[in-house]
Amino acid sequence: MKPTLVIMAAGIGSRYGGLKQIDPVGPSGEIVLDYSVYDAIQAGFGKVVFIIRPDIEEAFKEVIGHKLDGKIQVEYVFQTLDKLPAGFAVPEGRTKPWGTGQAVLMAAPVVHEPFAVINADDFYGRESFNVIAKKLMTMDVNSTDFCMAGFYIKNTLSPNGGVARGYCKVQDGKLCRITERYNIERRSNGIIRYDGGKMADTDIVSMNTWGFTPRLFDFLERGFADFLANKGAELKSEFYLLEVVDGMIQHGEAKVAVLPTNEKWMGVTYAEDKPQVMAGIRALVATGIYPSNLWA
């Protein structure tokens, strides 16, 4: 059974000021998302599910979706504020999306096989997709034995400012705890520091590269209802995928295998990051990792 790739892209238009303004980083106008889907196809994924907003559907398909016709099965699902469990309503004044937990829950109707979850705007590298795909192909759809690609913190930093990362406590190859750390950066003395202390180069962090089975949806559904009952009236509260996974681990409801990867993350956290991402892509094209035109 080929795994599915679920891509969280509902926020892509708002973050970049309009879908059509997503900056190309590849030599033939490719955006970061193109490389993720290309790597997934090479790794053996059989379907991609885009989680988007209804208002960007037409533009998204024009810029991204149509180029995949005939290359991989594509599904679209929508994240909206009003997609809530029975008995709940959107509080007056709420405009903020409900978060990554609700986003992934929207994919439940079209995902019936082991699947990976990634962000739309991060470059993860081919090895990340290979290790996740290999693991997903062995996973029982009824199991809560999950996985994640673990990045070394040294490979996920921006030279232009601090970043936030999910720090992973790992024991015997399993994720024990994941906690958010903020303003992580390498200082002039070479030490990596964050708001609460310092980190080692080889500390493992999550870049939202997860591997799940459809069993996750049961926990997301239950967790979302609990979240709405407790925090739904807060106009800026968010239901996070990371917190659901960590809660499952703490309650003994899931195990998460950490699959280390040496890939270097790339992304545009700051405007100054874009030239470095473009240079990184050019170098990968020059060494033959990618063709100069992905979809030619």
C-alpha positions as CSV (number, residue, x, y, z in Angstrom):
1,M,0.0,0.0,0.0
2,K,1.5,3.3,-1.1
3,P,1.5,6.0,1.6
4,T,-0.2,9.4,1.2
5,L,1.4,12.8,1.7
6,V,-0.8,15.4,3.6
7,I,0.3,19.0,3.1
8,M,-0.9,21.8,5.4
9,A,-1.3,24.7,3.0
10,A,-4.4,26.5,4.3
11,G,-2.3,29.4,5.6
12,I,-0.1,29.8,2.5
13,G,-2.0,32.7,1.0
14,S,-2.2,34.8,4.1
15,R,1.4,34.3,5.1
16,Y,2.7,35.4,1.7
17,G,0.2,38.2,0.9
18,G,-1.6,36.2,-1.8
19,L,-1.1,32.8,-3.4
20,K,0.2,34.2,-6.7
21,Q,2.9,36.1,-4.9
22,I,4.6,33.0,-3.6
23,D,8.2,33.6,-4.6
24,P,9.9,31.0,-6.9
25,V,13.1,29.5,-5.6
26,G,14.0,27.1,-8.4
27,P,15.5,27.7,-11.8
28,S,12.3,27.2,-13.6
29,G,10.0,29.0,-11.2
30,E,9.5,26.2,-8.8
31,I,8.4,27.0,-5.2
32,V,9.4,25.1,-2.1
33,L,6.2,23.0,-2.2
34,D,7.1,21.7,-5.7
35,Y,10.2,20.0,-4.3
36,S,8.4,18.4,-1.5
37,V,5.9,16.8,-3.9
38,Y,8.6,15.8,-6.3
39,D,10.6,14.1,-3.5
40,A,7.5,12.3,-2.3
41,I,6.8,10.9,-5.7
42,Q,10.4,9.7,-5.9
43,A,10.1,8.1,-2.5
44,G,7.0,6.1,-3.4
45,F,4.1,8.1,-2.2
46,G,0.9,7.4,-4.2
47,K,-1.3,10.4,-3.3
48,V,-1.0,13.9,-2.1
49,V,-3.7,15.7,-0.1
50,F,-3.6,19.5,0.0
51,I,-5.4,21.1,3.0
52,I,-6.3,24.6,1.7
53,R,-9.0,27.3,2.2
54,P,-11.9,27.6,-0.2
55,D,-11.0,31.1,-1.2
56,I,-7.6,30.1,-2.6
57,E,-8.7,26.9,-4.3
58,E,-8.8,28.3,-7.9
59,A,-5.4,30.1,-7.6
60,F,-3.8,27.1,-5.8
61,K,-4.8,24.7,-8.6
62,E,-3.5,27.2,-11.2
63,V,-0.2,27.7,-9.5
64,I,0.5,24.3,-8.0
65,G,-2.2,21.6,-8.5
66,H,-2.5,21.4,-12.3
67,K,1.1,20.7,-12.9
68,L,0.7,17.5,-11.0
69,D,-1.9,16.1,-13.3
70,G,-0.9,12.6,-14.4
71,K,2.0,12.5,-12.0
72,I,0.3,11.6,-8.7
73,Q,-3.2,11.3,-7.4
74,V,-4.3,14.6,-5.9
75,E,-7.1,15.4,-3.4
76,Y,-8.2,18.7,-1.9
77,V,-9.8,19.3,1.5
78,F,-10.8,22.5,3.1
79,Q,-10.0,24.0,6.5
80,T,-12.6,26.6,7.6
81,L,-13.6,28.1,10.9
82,D,-17.1,26.6,10.8
83,K,-16.0,22.9,10.4
84,L,-16.7,22.1,14.0
85,P,-18.1,19.1,15.8
86,A,-21.9,19.0,16.5
87,G,-22.8,21.3,19.4
88,F,-20.1,23.9,18.8
89,A,-20.2,27.3,17.0
90,V,-17.6,29.8,15.9
91,P,-17.5,32.5,18.6
92,E,-18.3,36.1,17.5
93,G,-15.1,37.9,16.5
94,R,-13.0,34.7,15.8
95,T,-11.0,35.1,12.6
96,K,-7.9,33.0,13.5
97,P,-7.7,29.5,12.1
98,W,-8.2,26.7,14.6
99,G,-4.7,25.3,14.2
100,T,-2.8,22.4,12.8
101,G,-4.8,19.8,14.7
102,Q,-8.0,20.8,13.0
103,A,-6.2,21.2,9.6
104,V,-5.1,17.5,9.6
105,L,-8.5,16.3,10.8
106,M,-10.0,17.8,7.7
107,A,-8.1,15.1,5.7
108,A,-9.9,12.2,7.4
109,P,-12.5,11.5,4.7
110,V,-9.9,11.0,2.0
111,V,-7.1,9.3,3.9
112,H,-7.4,5.6,4.6
113,E,-3.7,4.5,4.5
114,P,-0.6,5.4,6.4
115,F,0.3,9.0,5.7
116,A,2.9,11.7,6.3
117,V,2.1,15.3,7.3
118,I,4.3,18.3,6.3
119,N,4.2,22.1,6.1
120,A,3.7,23.6,2.7
121,D,6.5,26.2,3.0
122,D,9.4,24.1,4.4
123,F,12.1,22.4,2.3
124,Y,12.8,19.0,3.9
125,G,15.1,17.2,1.5
126,R,14.8,13.9,-0.2
127,E,16.3,11.8,2.6
128,S,13.5,12.9,4.9
129,F,10.8,11.6,2.5
130,N,12.7,8.4,1.9
131,V,13.0,7.5,5.6
132,I,9.3,8.4,6.3
133,A,8.0,6.5,3.2
134,K,10.0,3.4,4.1
135,K,8.6,3.4,7.6
136,L,5.0,4.1,6.5
137,M,5.0,1.2,4.0
138,T,5.5,-1.2,7.0
139,M,2.9,0.3,9.3
140,D,-0.4,-1.3,10.2
141,V,-3.4,1.0,9.5
142,N,-4.9,0.0,12.9
143,S,-1.8,0.7,14.9
144,T,-0.8,3.8,16.9
145,D,2.9,3.2,16.3
146,F,3.7,6.5,14.5
147,C,7.0,8.0,13.3
148,M,8.6,11.4,12.6
149,A,11.7,12.6,10.8
150,G,14.1,14.0,13.3
151,F,16.3,16.9,12.2
152,Y,19.5,17.9,14.0
153,I,19.1,21.4,15.3
154,K,22.3,22.6,13.6
155,N,20.7,21.9,10.2
156,T,17.5,23.9,10.9
157,L,18.8,27.4,11.9
158,S,18.5,30.7,10.1
159,P,21.6,32.9,10.0
160,N,19.2,35.9,10.0
161,G,17.5,35.5,13.4
162,G,16.0,33.2,15.9
163,V,13.6,30.3,15.1
164,A,11.1,28.2,17.0
165,R,11.4,24.4,17.0
166,G,9.8,21.5,18.7
167,Y,12.6,20.0,20.8
168,C,12.4,16.2,21.0
169,K,13.5,14.2,24.0
170,V,14.4,10.8,22.5
171,Q,15.1,7.5,24.3
172,D,15.9,4.2,22.5
173,G,14.8,5.7,19.2
174,K,11.4,6.7,20.6
175,L,10.0,10.2,21.2
176,C,9.4,10.7,24.9
177,R,8.4,14.4,25.0
178,I,8.2,17.3,22.5
179,T,8.3,20.9,23.7
180,E,8.4,24.2,21.8
181,R,11.5,26.2,22.1
182,Y,11.8,29.8,20.9
183,N,14.4,32.2,19.6
184,I,16.9,29.5,18.8
185,E,20.0,30.8,17.1
186,R,23.7,30.3,16.9
187,R,25.5,33.1,18.7
188,S,28.8,34.6,17.7
189,N,30.7,32.3,20.1
190,G,29.3,29.3,18.2
191,I,26.9,28.2,20.9
192,I,23.3,27.5,20.0
193,R,21.0,29.3,22.5
194,Y,17.3,29.7,23.0
195,D,15.1,31.6,25.5
196,G,15.6,29.0,28.2
197,G,19.2,27.9,27.8
198,K,21.5,26.3,25.3
199,M,21.3,23.4,22.9
200,A,23.8,20.9,21.4
201,D,24.3,20.8,17.6
202,T,23.0,17.2,17.5
203,D,19.8,17.8,19.6
204,I,16.8,16.5,17.6
205,V,13.9,18.8,16.7
206,S,10.7,18.3,14.9
207,M,10.1,20.2,11.6
208,N,6.4,18.9,11.4
209,T,7.4,15.9,9.3
210,W,5.2,13.2,10.8
211,G,4.2,9.7,9.8
212,F,0.8,8.5,11.0
213,T,-1.9,5.9,10.5
214,P,-5.6,6.7,10.2
215,R,-6.0,6.0,13.9
216,L,-4.7,9.5,14.5
217,F,-8.1,10.9,13.3
218,D,-9.9,9.3,16.2
219,F,-7.7,11.2,18.7
220,L,-7.9,14.4,16.7
221,E,-11.7,14.3,16.7
222,R,-11.9,13.7,20.4
223,G,-9.1,16.2,21.2
224,F,-10.7,18.9,19.1
225,A,-14.0,18.6,20.9
226,D,-12.2,18.8,24.3
227,F,-10.3,21.8,23.1
228,L,-13.4,23.6,22.0
229,A,-15.1,22.9,25.3
230,N,-12.2,24.3,27.2
231,K,-10.7,27.0,25.0
232,G,-13.1,27.5,22.1
233,A,-14.3,30.9,23.4
234,E,-10.7,32.3,23.3
235,L,-10.4,34.2,20.0
236,K,-6.7,33.3,19.5
237,S,-6.5,29.8,20.9
238,E,-5.2,27.0,18.6
239,F,-5.6,23.3,18.5
240,Y,-2.1,22.0,17.8
241,L,-1.2,18.6,16.2
242,L,2.0,18.6,18.2
243,E,0.1,18.8,21.5
244,V,-2.2,15.9,20.5
245,V,0.8,13.7,19.6
246,D,2.6,14.6,22.8
247,G,-0.5,13.9,24.8
248,M,-0.9,10.4,23.2
249,I,2.7,9.6,24.1
250,Q,2.3,10.8,27.8
251,H,-0.9,8.7,28.2
252,G,0.6,5.6,26.6
253,E,-1.7,5.7,23.7
254,A,1.0,6.0,21.0
255,K,4.6,5.4,20.3
256,V,6.6,7.6,17.9
257,A,9.8,6.3,16.3
258,V,12.3,9.0,15.6
259,L,14.0,8.6,12.2
260,P,17.1,10.8,12.2
261,T,17.9,12.6,8.9
262,N,21.0,14.5,8.0
263,E,19.1,16.7,5.6
264,K,19.4,20.5,5.9
265,W,16.1,22.3,6.3
266,M,15.5,25.4,4.2
267,G,12.8,28.0,4.6
268,V,12.1,31.6,4.4
269,T,11.6,32.6,8.0
270,Y,13.0,36.0,7.2
271,A,13.1,37.9,3.9
272,E,16.9,37.7,4.0
273,D,16.6,33.9,3.9
274,K,15.3,33.7,0.3
275,P,18.7,34.2,-1.5
276,Q,20.2,31.4,0.6
277,V,17.3,29.0,-0.2
278,M,17.7,29.8,-3.9
279,A,21.4,29.2,-3.7
280,G,20.8,25.9,-1.9
281,I,18.4,24.8,-4.6
282,R,20.8,25.8,-7.3
283,A,23.5,23.7,-5.7
284,L,21.2,20.6,-5.5
285,V,20.4,21.1,-9.2
286,A,24.1,21.4,-10.1
287,T,24.9,18.1,-8.4
288,G,22.1,16.3,-10.2
289,I,19.8,15.8,-7.2
290,Y,17.0,17.7,-9.0
291,P,16.5,18.5,-12.7
292,S,16.5,22.1,-13.7
293,N,12.8,21.9,-14.5
294,L,11.0,19.6,-12.1
295,W,7.8,19.0,-14.1
296,A,9.1,19.2,-17.7
